[in-house]
Amino acid sequence: MIKLHHIIQAQAHLRPHLRQLPLRYSQALSERSGARVWLKLESQQPTGSFKIRGALHKTMSLTAAERAAGLVTASAGNHGLG
């Protein structure tokens, strides 16, 4: 199970590399759901999606030995754009 301190640690690692995105209130979704709905538009990140978060955090979390061995990824989507 992911613990809160892991989330806070990942946030600290990623903050310098990602855009700070504003929250946008959605009137339409709020009316449809009967609750206040706010959106964070991750499509405004450099890769156009939230996927940069996981890939970047994993890459930054590699040990020295893992980095020395190299890293290969494959993607047919947004992950490959980062």
Beta strands, then each sheet from edge to edge (+ up, - down):
strand 1: 23-25
strand 2: 38-40
sheet 1: 1+ 2-
end
